[in-house]
Amino acid sequence: MSPDPEADVARLRAIAFAFPRTAEKLSHGMPVFFVEKGKTFAWYTHDHHRDGRSAVLVKTSGADEQDMLVARDADLFFRPAYMAHAGWIAIRTDLPATDWELIATRVAQSWHMIAPKKLVETL
């Protein structure tokens, strides 16, 4: 688990709020970032169901992309409980050298998948 989950959330918050019309709420005790009408594009989990991990969850294009990411680095990526079936992937933030640039890229991709097309076109 991350030794400083609040610092992780602060970094994720800075990334997420770089996108227009982003809002944050708590859901099931976890920070969730969404755009217009509650369309979620990122979550932060810390010891979710006592799994011993801290992670940022983002949307993917589906099972094939999830498989590719996990095959590429199974220590970094995992399928989050209850959400993987809906196309979500988890990126660990509790490893020795968290790659926040990678996380920022994946959050951006997630936002672009979730945000209304007219909003995406304004960027």
C-alpha positions as CSV (number, residue, x, y, z in Angstrom):
1,M,0.0,0.0,0.0
2,S,1.0,3.6,-0.5
3,P,2.7,5.1,2.5
4,D,1.0,8.4,1.8
5,P,-2.4,7.9,0.1
6,E,-3.3,11.6,0.6
7,A,-0.3,12.6,-1.5
8,D,-1.4,10.1,-4.2
9,V,-4.9,11.6,-4.2
10,A,-3.5,15.1,-4.4
11,R,-1.4,14.1,-7.5
12,L,-4.4,12.4,-9.1
13,R,-6.6,15.5,-8.3
14,A,-4.1,17.8,-10.0
15,I,-4.2,15.5,-13.1
16,A,-8.0,15.1,-13.2
17,F,-8.8,18.8,-12.7
18,A,-6.7,19.7,-15.7
19,F,-9.7,18.6,-17.7
20,P,-12.8,20.8,-18.1
21,R,-15.9,20.1,-16.1
22,T,-14.3,17.7,-13.8
23,A,-15.8,17.1,-10.4
24,E,-14.9,14.9,-7.5
25,K,-17.0,13.0,-5.0
26,L,-16.6,10.1,-2.6
27,S,-18.1,6.8,-3.6
28,H,-17.8,3.8,-1.3
29,G,-15.2,5.8,0.6
30,M,-13.0,6.4,-2.4
31,P,-12.3,9.6,-4.4
32,V,-14.0,9.5,-7.8
33,F,-13.5,11.9,-10.6
34,F,-16.2,12.4,-13.2
35,V,-17.3,14.7,-15.9
36,E,-20.9,15.9,-16.7
37,K,-23.8,13.8,-15.5
38,G,-21.6,11.7,-13.3
39,K,-19.6,10.0,-16.0
40,T,-16.7,8.6,-14.1
41,F,-13.2,8.6,-15.6
42,A,-10.9,7.9,-12.6
43,W,-10.9,6.4,-9.1
44,Y,-8.4,6.1,-6.4
45,T,-8.3,3.0,-4.2
46,H,-6.3,2.3,-1.1
47,D,-6.5,-1.2,0.4
48,H,-9.8,-1.8,-1.4
49,H,-11.4,-4.8,0.3
50,R,-8.1,-5.3,2.1
51,D,-6.2,-6.1,-1.1
52,G,-3.0,-4.4,0.2
53,R,-2.7,-2.2,-2.9
54,S,-3.1,1.5,-3.8
55,A,-4.1,2.3,-7.3
56,V,-5.6,4.7,-9.8
57,L,-8.4,3.1,-11.8
58,V,-9.1,4.3,-15.4
59,K,-11.3,3.2,-18.2
60,T,-9.9,1.2,-21.1
61,S,-11.4,0.2,-24.5
62,G,-12.2,-3.2,-23.1
63,A,-10.9,-6.7,-22.4
64,D,-8.3,-6.8,-25.2
65,E,-6.6,-3.6,-23.9
66,Q,-6.8,-4.9,-20.3
67,D,-5.2,-8.2,-21.4
68,M,-2.4,-6.3,-23.2
69,L,-1.7,-4.0,-20.2
70,V,-1.6,-6.9,-17.7
71,A,0.6,-9.0,-20.1
72,R,3.0,-6.0,-20.5
73,D,3.4,-5.5,-16.7
74,A,1.4,-7.6,-14.3
75,D,3.1,-5.9,-11.3
76,L,1.9,-2.5,-12.4
77,F,-1.5,-3.2,-13.9
78,F,-4.3,-5.4,-12.5
79,R,-8.0,-5.9,-13.1
80,P,-9.9,-4.2,-10.2
81,A,-12.5,-6.1,-8.4
82,Y,-16.1,-5.3,-9.4
83,M,-15.0,-3.0,-12.2
84,A,-12.8,-4.9,-14.6
85,H,-15.9,-6.4,-16.4
86,A,-16.9,-2.8,-17.3
87,G,-13.5,-2.1,-18.9
88,W,-11.6,-0.6,-16.0
89,I,-7.9,-1.2,-15.2
90,A,-5.9,-0.4,-12.1
91,I,-2.4,1.2,-12.1
92,R,-0.6,0.7,-8.9
93,T,0.7,3.8,-7.0
94,D,2.4,1.8,-4.2
95,L,5.4,0.5,-6.1
96,P,8.9,1.9,-5.5
97,A,8.8,4.3,-8.4
98,T,5.3,5.4,-9.4
99,D,5.2,6.6,-13.0
100,W,2.9,9.6,-12.6
101,E,3.5,10.5,-16.3
102,L,2.0,7.1,-17.3
103,I,-0.9,7.6,-14.9
104,A,-1.5,11.1,-16.3
105,T,-1.6,9.7,-19.9
106,R,-4.0,7.0,-18.9
107,V,-6.2,9.4,-17.0
108,A,-6.3,11.6,-20.1
109,Q,-7.2,8.7,-22.3
110,S,-10.0,7.7,-19.8
111,W,-11.4,11.3,-19.8
112,H,-11.4,11.4,-23.6
113,M,-13.4,8.1,-23.6
114,I,-15.9,9.2,-21.1
115,A,-16.4,13.0,-21.8
116,P,-19.1,14.1,-24.2
117,K,-17.8,14.4,-27.7
118,K,-18.6,18.1,-28.0
119,L,-16.6,18.8,-24.8
120,V,-13.7,16.7,-26.1
121,E,-13.8,18.7,-29.4
122,T,-13.2,21.9,-27.4
123,L,-9.7,20.8,-26.4
